[in-house]
Each structure stands twice: as C-alpha cells, then as structure tokens.
Amino acid sequence: MILDYEPGDKVTNPNNKDWGIGQVQSIINEKVTVNFENAGKKVINVKNIELKRIK
C-alpha cells in the first residue's frame, strides 16, 4: 500500500468532518497518527478509514 501523505501533511477524515484539519505525526505500516484540531490525537488504520490530504 502506497500512502499519499507523510509526516507534516495536513489531512481530513471525510467520515468525521467535525474533527477538523489534522496534521500527520507518524506512519507505521498502515497506522497513521494524526493530531486533529478538534479531536486531538488519533491513530487511524488506513485500511479501514481513508484520509484526504489537503493540498
């Protein structure tokens, strides 16, 4: 699996828009740690949830 983001990128979770914009902290295998402005730090399994990178 090739991910379209790397640490420092800004992302959103389309399924939880109220989380706001998040910044990717780390990527380990398919688990991405993101710090969201309204929801804090979340570990997302990208096999289950697709994050959208903000360009």
The 8 nearest C-alpha neighbors of each residue, nearest first, counted from 0:
[[1, 2, 29, 28, 46, 45, 3, 30],
 [2, 0, 3, 4, 29, 28, 45, 5],
 [1, 3, 4, 0, 5, 29, 45, 26],
 [2, 4, 1, 5, 52, 51, 50, 8],
 [5, 3, 2, 8, 52, 6, 23, 10],
 [4, 6, 8, 7, 23, 3, 26, 25],
 [7, 5, 23, 24, 25, 8, 4, 26],
 [6, 8, 23, 22, 5, 24, 9, 4],
 [9, 7, 23, 6, 22, 5, 4, 10],
 [8, 10, 22, 53, 21, 52, 23, 20],
 [11, 9, 52, 21, 51, 53, 20, 22],
 [12, 10, 20, 51, 50, 21, 13, 19],
 [11, 13, 50, 15, 14, 16, 51, 10],
 [14, 12, 16, 15, 11, 50, 51, 49],
 [13, 15, 12, 16, 48, 49, 11, 17],
 [16, 14, 12, 17, 13, 18, 19, 11],
 [15, 17, 18, 13, 19, 12, 14, 11],
 [18, 16, 19, 15, 37, 38, 12, 20],
 [19, 17, 37, 38, 16, 15, 35, 36],
 [20, 18, 17, 36, 37, 16, 35, 21],
 [19, 21, 11, 35, 10, 36, 9, 18],
 [22, 20, 35, 34, 10, 9, 33, 11],
 [21, 23, 9, 34, 33, 8, 7, 10],
 [22, 24, 33, 6, 7, 8, 25, 32],
 [25, 23, 6, 32, 33, 22, 7, 34],
 [26, 24, 32, 6, 31, 23, 27, 33],
 [25, 27, 31, 30, 28, 32, 29, 6],
 [28, 26, 30, 29, 31, 25, 32, 44],
 [27, 29, 30, 26, 31, 0, 44, 45],
 [30, 28, 45, 44, 27, 31, 46, 26],
 [31, 29, 44, 27, 43, 28, 26, 45],
 [30, 32, 26, 43, 42, 25, 33, 44],
 [33, 31, 42, 25, 24, 41, 23, 43],
 [32, 34, 23, 41, 22, 24, 40, 21],
 [33, 35, 40, 21, 39, 22, 41, 23],
 [36, 34, 21, 39, 38, 37, 20, 18],
 [35, 37, 19, 20, 38, 21, 39, 18],
 [38, 36, 18, 35, 19, 39, 17, 20],
 [39, 37, 18, 35, 36, 40, 19, 34],
 [40, 38, 35, 34, 37, 36, 41, 33],
 [39, 41, 34, 33, 35, 38, 32, 42],
 [40, 42, 33, 32, 43, 34, 39, 35],
 [43, 41, 32, 31, 30, 33, 44, 40],
 [44, 42, 31, 30, 45, 41, 32, 48],
 [43, 45, 30, 46, 47, 29, 48, 31],
 [44, 46, 48, 47, 49, 29, 43, 30],
 [45, 47, 44, 48, 29, 49, 30, 43],
 [48, 46, 45, 44, 49, 43, 29, 50],
 [49, 47, 45, 46, 44, 50, 43, 12],
 [48, 50, 45, 51, 47, 12, 46, 13],
 [51, 49, 12, 11, 10, 48, 52, 13],
 [52, 50, 11, 10, 12, 53, 49, 13],
 [51, 53, 10, 9, 54, 50, 11, 4],
 [54, 52, 10, 9, 51, 11, 8, 20],
 [53, 52, 9, 8, 10, 51, 4, 3]]
